[in-house]
Amino acid sequence: MTGPSDQDRRIARTQRNVALTILGTFAIWLPLQWAGAAYGLPPRWLALADLVALAALAFALIMLLRVRKMRREKE
C-alpha cells in the first residue's frame, strides 16, 4: 500500500495555505478595526486595512480556484 501521491500532497499544502491566509487575514483585520474605533485611528488607515484584507481574500479565492483545477486534473 502506498501513501498519498505528490499531487495529493500539493493539494493539501495549498488548501492549508488558503486556510492560513483567511485565518490570518481576519486575525489581523478584526483587532485592527476594533483598535481603530477605540483609539480613533484615521479612517484612511482603516480603509487601507480594508483594502489589504480584500486583496488577501482575493488571493485566497484565486488559490482555491487553483485547487479546484488541480483536483479536476487528478481525475
Summary of the structure (lengths in Angstrom):
residues: 75
radius of gyration: 17.3
end to end distance: 19.9
largest distance: 60.2
contacts: 177
relative contact order: 0.16
helix: 88%
strand: 0%
